[in-house]
Amino acid sequence: LGAVSGPMITSGDSSSVALGLEIATGVTVLLGASYLARLLAPFSPSPKEITFLGLLFAIAGFIAFSQNLVVDGFVTLPNLPSIPLPQIPLGLGEDIDTSYGL
């Protein structure tokens, strides 16, 4: 991950950065799937706590890399049409009786 996508992400070329982030996102998805498979396996040579920690790191990496893809504009999310919301008339309190209890 560091040898392949690392230099691509830090290169400064937008197409290279996008490909590097896509590679990093794909690797974290594959790592997460392997950790999840180890976690669900009835017998695993590694303790479940270590596997769960690896799964947490894979989820964090996926969130970080995919967020960079969206924020930097390499991936655009679809826009939903705006729905007109109902208006509720609110007064400013002119007709509130404040003399109660005096």
Backbone as a ProteinNet text record, in pm:
[ID]
protein_1_A
[PRIMARY]
LGAVSGPMITSGDSSSVALGLEIATGVTVLLGASYLARLLAPFSPSPKEITFLGLLFAIAGFIAFSQNLVVDGFVTLPNLPSIPLPQIPLGLGEDIDTSYGL
[TERTIARY]
83.9	0	88	187.1	274.2	366.2	409.2	502.5	433.3	307	238.3	156.6	62.6	-27.4	29	125.3	182.5	242.9	336.5	392.6	289.3	187.9	84.8	3.6	-27.1	-108.2	-32	98	176.7	236.6	204.7	268.4	224.4	98.6	48.6	-29.7	-11.7	-88.7	-226.2	-332.7	-467.1	-509.6	-475.2	-514.7	-436.9	-311.7	-231.1	-280.2	-317.7	-371.5	-502.4	-588.1	-715.9	-694.1	-603.4	-576.3	-514.9	-425.3	-365.2	-468.3	-562.5	-667.6	-762.3	-788.7	-873.8	-805.9	-676.2	-601.8	-603	-577.7	-575.9	-713.4	-819.6	-954.7	-983.4	-944.3	-965.3	-887.9	-763.9	-683.5	-746.2	-796	-857.6	-986.4	-1060.8	-1180.8	-1140.6	-1036.6	-990.9	-935.5	-861.1	-811.7	-927.1	-1025.5	-1141.8	-1215.7	-1228.3	-1295.7	-1216.7	-1082.9	-1003.5	-1010.3	-1008	-1020.7	-1159.2	-1261.1	-1396.1	-1408.5	-1347.7	-1349.1	-1275.6	-1163.3	-1090.1	-1171	-1241.7	-1320.3	-1436.1	-1495.8	-1611.2	-1572.2	-1446	-1401.4	-1406	-1452.9	-1457.6	-1318.5	-1220.4	-1083.1	-994.3	-920.1	-827.4	-698.8	-582.6	-456.8	-428	-495.1	-472	-589.5	-562.5	-671.9	-774.2	-898	-1007.1	-990.7	-927.8	-910.3	-819.4	-712.6	-619.9	-688.8	-768.3	-841.6	-942.7	-1011.4	-1107.4	-1037.3	-920.4	-844.4	-803.7	-763.3	-731.1	-851.9	-969.7	-1092.7	-1123.9	-1101.9	-1123.9	-1029.8	-903.3	-808.7	-846.5	-896.4	-938.2	-1058.4	-1152.5	-1269.3	-1225.2	-1133.6	-1084.3	-1010.4	-930.7	-861	-956.7	-1059.9	-1159.5	-1229.5	-1268.1	-1336.7	-1244.7	-1118.4	-1024.9	-1000.1	-971.6	-940.5	-1063.4	-1179.3	-1298.8	-1342.1	-1320	-1351.4	-1262.5	-1136.1	-1046.5	-1089.1	-1140.2	-1188.7	-1305.9	-1396.2	-1514.7	-1478.2	-1400.8	-1369	-1285.3	-1190.2	-1103.8	-1170.6	-1293	-1368.1	-1341	-1272	-1246.3	-1370.4	-1456.5	-1583	-1693.2	-1795.1	-1907.3	-2029.4	-2094.5	-2214.8	-2336.1	-2438.3	-2556.7	-2629.7	-2687.6	-2766.3	-2911.7	-2972.9	-3114.3	-3196.2	-3311.4	-3394.3	-3444.6	-3449.1	-3495.4	-3647.5	-3692.2	-3835.4	-3885.3	-3992.9	-4043.4	-4102	-4055.3	-4101.8	-4217.8	-4310.7	-4424	-4376.7	-4442.9	-4411.6	-4506.8	-4451.9	-4532.5	-4527.4	-4643.4	-4640.8	-4610.8	-4510.5	-4471.2	-4486.3	-4548.4	-4559.3	-4435.3	-4423.7	-4309.1	-4340.8	-4458.8	-4494.3	-4564.4	-4621.5	-4687.3	-4814.6	-4880.9	-5009.6	-4998.6	-4882.1	-4864.8	-4891.8	-4979.4	-5014.2	-4904.7	-4825.3	-4715.3	-4753.5	-4880.2	-4920.8	-4971.6	-4972.3	-5022.9	-4930.7	-4988.1	-4915.1	-4859.3	-4891.1	-4839.8	-4941.8
-119	0	124.8	125.2	241.7	255.8	142.3	147.3	181.9	140.9	163.2	291.4	300.7	415.9	537	518.4	631	737.2	699.1	800.1	859.7	782.3	834.7	943.4	921.2	1017.7	1147.8	1138.4	1258.5	1321.8	1272.4	1322.4	1463.3	1498.9	1630	1628.4	1525.8	1511.9	1458	1527	1491.4	1351.4	1308.9	1174.4	1068.2	1095.6	1002.5	995.5	1109.5	1112.3	1035.2	1053.6	982.4	832.6	788.3	645.1	591.1	666.9	624.2	609.5	705	695.6	579.7	553.5	439.6	308.2	297.4	176.6	159	266.5	258.6	220.3	274.8	239.3	92.5	44.8	-96.4	-189.7	-152.8	-236.5	-242.3	-129.8	-132.1	-213.4	-213.7	-298	-445.4	-483.3	-622.1	-662.7	-574.2	-603.9	-620.2	-532.8	-544.3	-674.8	-717.7	-844.6	-962.1	-957.2	-1067.5	-1069.7	-953.3	-950.2	-997	-960.7	-1005.5	-1156.9	-1212.4	-1357.6	-1428.3	-1372.9	-1431.2	-1421.7	-1310.6	-1290.6	-1388.2	-1420	-1509.6	-1656.6	-1685.4	-1824.6	-1891.5	-2016.5	-2085.1	-2112.1	-2133.9	-2152.5	-2054.4	-1977.6	-1882	-1886.4	-1885.2	-1891.7	-1765.5	-1655.6	-1531.9	-1506.5	-1442.6	-1411.9	-1319.1	-1331.6	-1252.7	-1103.5	-1069.2	-927.8	-858.7	-927.6	-869.8	-855.4	-954.7	-948.7	-835.2	-816.8	-707.8	-572.8	-560.9	-435.8	-408.8	-512.8	-496.7	-453.3	-508.2	-467.9	-321.1	-275.6	-133.9	-43.7	-84.3	-5.9	-5.3	-117.6	-122.8	-32	-29.6	58.9	204.8	236.5	374.5	415.1	325.7	355.8	376.3	291.8	307	441.3	479.8	608.1	723.6	716.6	825.9	838.5	726.3	733.2	769.7	713.5	746.4	890.6	940.8	1081.3	1172.5	1138	1219	1215.9	1101.4	1094.8	1189.5	1197.5	1282.5	1429.6	1459.8	1599.2	1664.2	1589.8	1646.5	1651.2	1601.4	1612.7	1504.5	1396.7	1288.1	1202.7	1196.8	1123.8	1223.2	1229.5	1319	1235.6	1276.7	1209.2	1268.7	1189.3	1243.8	1342.8	1443.4	1542.5	1499.2	1508.9	1477.6	1602.8	1588.4	1707	1760.1	1890.9	1950.5	1940.1	1908.2	1892	2017	2078.4	2197.4	2157.1	2222.7	2193.1	2285.1	2237.4	2322.7	2435.8	2548	2664	2668.2	2690.1	2703.7	2849.8	2916.5	3057.8	3068.8	3144.6	3166.6	3314.3	3340.6	3478.8	3518.2	3646.2	3695.3	3715.3	3671.7	3679.6	3806.3	3881.9	4007.4	3984	3871.9	3848.2	3761	3748.7	3669.3	3758.9	3709	3783.3	3760.4	3863.7	3852.2	3903.7	3945.2	4000.3	3889.3	3766.6	3658	3637.6	3628.8	3603.6	3726.6	3844.3	3965.3	4025.1
0	0	0	86	93	-25.9	-83	-195.2	-326.6	-341.9	-468.6	-466.3	-371.4	-373.7	-300.1	-211.5	-138	-227.4	-317.5	-407.9	-502.3	-537.4	-627	-556.7	-428.8	-354	-332.4	-310.6	-282	-406.2	-525.9	-648	-685.9	-657.9	-696.3	-826	-908.4	-1031.9	-996.1	-1040.4	-995.5	-1038.1	-1158.2	-1200.4	-1123.9	-1092.5	-1014.8	-870.3	-815.7	-679.1	-672.3	-770.6	-772.3	-780.4	-867.1	-878.4	-749.6	-688.8	-562.5	-452.5	-444	-343	-372.6	-500.3	-535.4	-499.7	-524.2	-487.5	-335.9	-262.7	-117	-62.3	-120.3	-76.4	-104.6	-222.6	-256	-164.9	-132.1	-42.7	95.8	145.5	278.2	277.8	166.9	158.4	162.6	87	87.9	224.1	288.1	422.8	521.7	511.2	599.3	578	451.8	423.2	479.5	470.2	524.3	677.2	740.2	886.3	930	855.3	888.4	873.1	768.2	749.8	862.9	906.9	1020.1	1148.6	1163.5	1285.1	1292	1177.5	1174.6	1165.6	1140.7	1129.9	1266.8	1272.4	1402.9	1458.6	1370.9	1416.9	1342.9	1415.9	1357.1	1438	1373.5	1449	1530.5	1500	1574.9	1668.6	1782.4	1875.4	1809.9	1853.2	1795.2	1823.9	1933.7	1967.1	1866.4	1825.1	1728.6	1593.1	1556.7	1430.8	1432.2	1544.9	1555.3	1545.7	1606.3	1596.9	1452.1	1380.9	1239.1	1158.9	1192.3	1124.4	1151.3	1274.5	1305.5	1225.2	1213.3	1134.4	987.2	936.3	796	771.8	866	853.2	857.8	949.5	959.5	832.6	775.9	650.9	536.3	529.4	422.3	433.9	554.3	573.7	534.6	574.4	544.5	394.9	328.3	185.5	103.2	137.4	59.6	84.5	206.4	233.5	149.8	135.9	52.4	-93.8	-139.6	-277.9	-298.7	-200.9	-214.6	-195.6	-92.3	-59.8	-169.5	-224.5	-327.8	-464.5	-475	-598.6	-701	-661.8	-757.1	-778.2	-679.3	-688.3	-655	-737.2	-708.5	-671.2	-567.4	-521.7	-592.2	-615.5	-683.3	-594	-656.6	-583.7	-581.5	-466.7	-455.2	-481.8	-544	-566.2	-432	-421.9	-296.1	-287.5	-169.7	-144.5	-73.4	-122.4	-52.5	83	185	320.3	356.9	438	477.4	568.4	557.6	640.2	759.2	875.6	996.2	1038.3	1041.3	1081.6	1231.4	1262	1401.4	1434.3	1547.7	1593.4	1670.1	1695.2	1769.8	1917.3	1959.2	2100.5	2140.2	2043.4	2077.3	2157	2132.4	2196.9	2322.7	2378.8	2501	2621.3	2710.3	2830.3	2933.3	2961.1	3057.5	3194.5	3213.9	3344.6	3436.8	3394.1	3476	3595.4	3712.5	3833.6	3901.3	3853.1	3917.5	4009.6
[MASK]
++++++++++++++++++++++++++++++++++++++++++++++++++++++++++++++++++++++++++++++++++++++++++++++++++++++

